[in-house]
Amino acid sequence: MSKYKSELSFDELIDYEMSINDSMDEESLKEYLNHDSDIKAILKEISIDLIKVSPAKENHLKDNKTQQAYNKQSDFSPILLSSTFEIIDGHHRYRASKFQKKDMILAYVIQY
């Protein structure tokens, strides 16, 4: 886990997300986080069984070429989870980890 910072401030979290996801909308992410500069994200290794996918995202790009490309990768950047372990960003990485039958996944977990 040393390849990634163990904790991200609000601004670092926004920068991290913008650097790994070119389709992420910065304003939407800030709104989701309530523009709360006290929020931080802690790097954790999470059991894949604890992670929740919102019903609206259940079939989000499940069988497309992007997902197939992720399924072939072995090393992923951490996904982003809410404090209740719901995926904010990283659906493809999560599905690829499940496809590869991994037990654990690296995630930044939002702390309020």
N, C-alpha and C positions, 0 to 999 in steps of 0.2 A: 504494500500500500504506500510505500515511501515515494513513489513516482508522482503522487498527487498530494496536495496540501491536506492536512488533517481537518482543517476548519476554514470555511470561507465566510467573509463578511458579506453583507448585502451587495455592495458594489462588486466584490470579487465574484460572487455568485452570478450576477448579471453578466459580467465579462466572460466567465467560464461558459455559460450557456450560449452566448453569442459566438464564442470561438468554436464550439463543437457542433452547432446546429444553425446552418445558414437559413433555415426556414422559420426559425424562432422569431417571433415578433417581440422586440424589447419592451414596448409599452404594455402589451398583453401580459407579459411575465411580471412586470412591475405592478400592474393592477392586481394580478392574482396574489401577489405577495403584499398587497395593500400599501405599497410604497413605504413599508415599515423598515426603516434603516436599522432597527434593532435585531432584525432577523439574521440568523446565521445558519450555515449548513455544516453539519458534521459528517465526515467520511466514516462510513461503517460498512462492514461486511454483513449482509442481510440474507437470511434464508429465503430462497426464491418462493417458498410456500407462503410466506407472510405478506408478499407483495400483492396489492390490489390494483385491478384495472377497472376504471370507471366503465359502466355499461355503455356509455356513448362511444367509448374507444375499443370496445371488445373486438370488433372486426376491422379496426383501423389498419389498413394496408397489410392485411395478414398474408396474402399470397402474391405479392408483387416482386418485381426484380430487385428492388432495394432490400426487401426482407431476405431474399435468397442470397444476396451478397453478404449481408450481415451473418447469415447462418454459416458461411464459410470462414468467417473471421474467428480468431481465437482470443484476442485481447481487446477488451472494450473499455472506453472511458466510462467513469461512473455515471449511472443514471441519476435522475433527480426525483426524490420522493417527498410527499407531504409528511407531516409528523405522524400521520396514521398509515404510512407506507403505501399511499396511492400514488401511482406514477404521474408525475407532472411532465417529465420529458424522459424519453428513453424506451419507448414501446418496442422499437425494433431490436434494441440491445437486450431487453428483457425476453422477448420472444426467441431471439437467437440463443440466449442462455438456456431457456427451457428446451429448445430444439436439441441443443448439445448435452442435455441432461445434467446441467450443472446444479449443484445443491445450493450454492451461495452466489451472490452478486454484489459487486461493489457499488455503493450508492452514497450520494450526498443526501442527507435527511434534514429537512427544514426544522429548525428549532425556534420556537417563539419565546 
